[in-house]
Structures are given as C-alpha cells and as structure tokens.
Amino acid sequence: SDPEGKKPDQLLVELIAENFHLQFYQRPFDIVAEVKLRTLAVEDHVEENATAEFKNLISSEDASAAPQKDLFVVKFVKVNKDSPEFQQVYEGIATNLDVAVTTINLMVTRRTLLTLLDFVLATFTNPDAPLPPVEQESSPEEQHETDMAQVPPAEPDKIRIKAQLKRIAVVLNNDGIRLATLSLTSAEVGVFLMGNTMRVGAKLGNLSLIDDVNQGVSADSPLRQLVAIEGDELAHFSYETFDAGSDTYPGYDVSIYLRSGSLKVNFLTEPFRKIMDFGVKFGRMQAIFNAARQAAANQASQMQEKASKMHFD
C-alpha cells in the first residue's frame, strides 16, 4: 500500500476458498453453468496480534447450521428463444442468474480496513491522470445522416437476476474489544434488465443490533437488544429506470418505492456512546473517500448533462 514503492511488500490479507464445484453443460436450446462454494475466509495479516476471534475479516461459518451448507450457489441459464420452454418456464427471459448465499460474517477492524482502502486507491487509481478531451457535437446535417443510416433496433434481450441471503452479520472490533453485532437476516434481491431500463427490488427481513460488551446477560435480554424490528418485514424497496423513447414512458426517468416496518430502539447510554466513539475513529476515512472520488472523477469520461425526473413513493 506504499504508492512510492519505497517500503518492502507486506501481506495484508489472505483469501481462502474451499470446496469449489463447477458444472457446465450445453444443450440445443440452452446453456447452463452452476458454481458452488462451501466456505470462504479472508484472514487479517495487518493486525499482527489479533486473537482467533478477530482473525478473519470475512467468514462463512454458521454456528446454527449442522452440517455446514454451501456459502453460495450461482446458477446461470441462457435460453434460446426457439426453446419450447422459453415462455412457459422462463417467461420470455433469455438470461437468468440465480444466487443463493447462506451466511456472511464481516469483521470491522479499523486499522485493517483503512490499510486495505489505501492499498486499493494506490493500486487502481491515478489522481494525476489527465482529463479526457471533450467530444465535439455534430452538426444538424451530420446528425440527420447518422439517424438515416441507423438500423431499427431489434427486440432487446431480457436479463433476470435473483439473489437470496440467509444472514449477514457485521461485528464492530474496537482494538480487540467486541462492541456490537449488526445482523440482517432473510434478504431477497431481484434485478431485471431490458434494453435501457432496469428494475431492482429488495425485501429485507429481520434487523438487530446487539450489545456485545455486556456479556453478563443473555443476548435476548432487552439490556442487550439495542435495535430490533417489530413486524414481519423490515423494508420493501424498489428502484426502476425508464426509457424516454419508449411508448410506456410514464413521464419520469427514475422511480423509487419504499415501505418500511417499525424499528424499536432501546437507547442505553454507555453502549451507544462506545459505538459512536468507534465511528468517530473512522474520521480519517472521509479524507480517503474524498481522494477516491477525485481520482475517479479525473479518470471517468465526461458524460452529457441531462436533467432527470424522479418519482419517489
């Protein structure tokens, strides 16, 4: 993570994936690929004296599951439009991707995350990169000739992506002290792409924030339940973009829909004070993000500015 290359190389993290399975076959009317991965771990080598509890930045161990299930299963299906099952089974969608994820545990260790962020910025961005040249606008005559030469577009392909997540847990590690655990269970995300339009829908299940400093009582005790959900569903969210040139254009470019359940916050002074202090220690990250945005802006192509219309529900 040294941009000047003066310091010796240092191992930051180590990714370990076990029990990988790939199945691929092609038939007259479809192509199918399925990938399975049993376990995944990212070991922290920045914190040299980290205990076993905080050694893995990312892990897939699920203590409630016996035996351990696959961490994720990805199934890709590409269907020919001439297939007899194209409409009945696949609903006229040529490309289908299904993703199932069981359990992901994330360890938030401040020094390690900042070091990795520095490494990414130093490796993959160049703040001194020159700005790209501005494209010259074509004259009305040239634009007319281009429009005349364009071939009418064919029917756009449809792509559907479905993802299911059983549980994700985020643990706050304050220099070897476990502060709190943020858990999100039962999440479903769907993405549908067709031409210039996109629709993203998500359903989020249970959400909880548990105080891990007070180990004297059970995790189900109100004294440790800092944030909990009341009801069956945390949130139902959708984001959709529209094509201004389509006959079904509703008059706006982006639609956002959100329905949220009720959150119960048990405001205990000492746990929230420690969590806020932990967040303040990430103040340096703001400057790094500013540098990342500036580097990305210098390398990105200039896009034509257009006023977009948004509908929010």
C-alpha positions, 0 to 999 in steps of 0.5 A: 500500500506504499504508492512510492514503492519505497517500503518492502511488500507486506501481506495484508490479507489472505483469501481462502476458498474451499470446496469449489464445484463447477458444472457446465453443460450445453444443450440445443436450446440452452446453456447452463453453468452452476458454481458452488462454494462451501466456505470462504475466509479472508484472514487479517495479516495487518493486525499482527496480534489479533486473537482467533476471534478477530482473525478473519475479516470475512467468514462463512461459518454458521454456528446454527447450521449442522452440517455446514451448507454451501456459502453460495450457489450461482446458477446461470441459464441462457435460453434460446428463444426457439426453446419450447420452454422459453415462455412457459418456464422462463417467461420470455427471459433469455438470461437468468442468474440465480444466487443463493448465499447462506451466511456472511460474517464481516469483521470491522477492524479499523486499522485493517480496513483503512490499510486495505482502502489505501492499498486499493486507491494506490493500486487502481487509481491515478489522481494525476491522470489527465482529463479526457478531451471533450467530444465535439457535437455534430452538426444538424446535417451530420446528425440527420445522416447518422439517424438515416443510416441507423438500423431499427433496433431489434427486440432487446434481450431480457436479463433476470437476476435473483439473489437470496441471503440467509444472514449477514452479520457485521461485528464492530472490533474496537482494538480487540474489544467486541462492541456490537453485532449488526445482523440482517437476516432473510434478504431477497434481491431481484434485478431485471434488465431490458434494453435501457431500463432496469428494475431492482427490488429488495425485501429485507427481513429481520434487523438487530443490533446487539450489545456485545460488551455486556456479556453478563446477560443473555443476548435476548435480554432487552439490556442487550437488544439495542435495535430490533424490528417489530413486524414481519418485514423490515423494508420493501424497496424498489428502484426502476429506470425508464426509457424516454423513447419508449411508448410506456414512458410514464413521464419520469426517468427514475422511480423509487418505492419504499415501505418500511416496518417499525424499528424499536430502539432501546437507547442505553447510554454507555453502549451507544456512546462506545459505538459512536466513539468507534465511528468517530475513529473512522474520521480519517476515512472521509479524507480517503473517500474524498481522494477516491472520488477525485481520482475517479472523477479525473479518470471517468469520461465526461458524460452529457448533462441531462436533467432527470425526473424522479418519482419517489413513493 
